[in-house]
Amino acid sequence: MNEGWNQLQKSAERSYSSRDVLYEIEQTITELEIYLKTNPEDEIAIVQYQQFVDKRKGFMLLWAEAYAQLSLSEMQA
């Protein structure tokens, strides 16, 4: 098989996996926001919420760096 095609296929597989992780992070943040509206004094939930917000931020930076490393021809493919 073509080397370029293999690279593209691996990139697509990682992308789907990354989207799943990002989706789970977003879902957890949403659930914590809803919970915190009715339980604003729950310190554990507040800490967890901040951890997931930080995790999303870090994940988005890693994702942006990964796409920045792709060559223009790989992104157009």
C-alpha positions in Angstrom: 0.0 0.0 0.0 1.1 3.6 -0.6 3.1 5.1 2.3 1.1 8.3 2.1 -2.1 6.4 2.4 -0.9 4.6 5.5 0.0 7.9 7.1 -3.4 9.3 6.3 -5.2 6.3 7.6 -3.2 6.3 10.9 -3.9 10.1 11.2 -7.6 9.5 10.7 -7.7 6.7 13.3 -6.0 9.0 15.9 -8.3 11.8 15.0 -11.4 9.7 15.7 -9.9 8.5 19.0 -9.1 12.1 20.0 -12.6 13.2 19.2 -13.9 10.5 21.5 -11.7 11.6 24.3 -12.6 15.3 23.8 -16.3 14.3 23.7 -16.0 12.5 27.0 -14.2 15.5 28.6 -16.9 17.9 27.3 -19.7 15.6 28.6 -18.1 15.4 32.1 -17.6 19.2 32.2 -21.3 19.7 31.2 -22.4 17.2 33.9 -20.3 18.9 36.5 -21.7 22.3 35.6 -25.3 21.1 36.0 -24.4 19.4 39.3 -22.7 22.6 40.6 -25.7 24.7 39.9 -27.6 22.8 42.5 -24.6 22.0 44.8 -22.3 25.1 44.6 -20.7 24.2 48.0 -19.4 20.8 46.9 -15.6 21.4 47.0 -14.8 18.0 45.5 -17.0 18.8 42.4 -15.4 22.2 42.1 -11.9 20.7 42.1 -13.0 18.0 39.6 -14.6 20.7 37.4 -11.3 22.7 37.3 -9.3 19.6 36.6 -11.5 18.7 33.6 -11.4 22.3 32.3 -7.6 22.2 32.5 -7.5 18.7 30.9 -9.6 20.1 28.0 -7.3 23.0 27.6 -4.2 20.8 27.5 -5.8 18.4 25.2 -6.7 21.2 22.8 -3.1 22.4 22.8 -1.8 19.0 22.0 -4.3 18.5 19.3 -3.4 21.9 17.7 0.3 21.0 17.8 -0.3 17.7 16.1 -2.2 19.3 13.3 0.4 22.1 13.0 3.1 19.4 12.4 1.2 18.0 9.3 2.5 19.3 6.1 0.2 21.2 3.8 0.0 18.4 1.3 -1.0 15.9 4.1 -3.8 18.2 5.3 -5.1 18.6 1.7 -5.1 14.9 1.1 
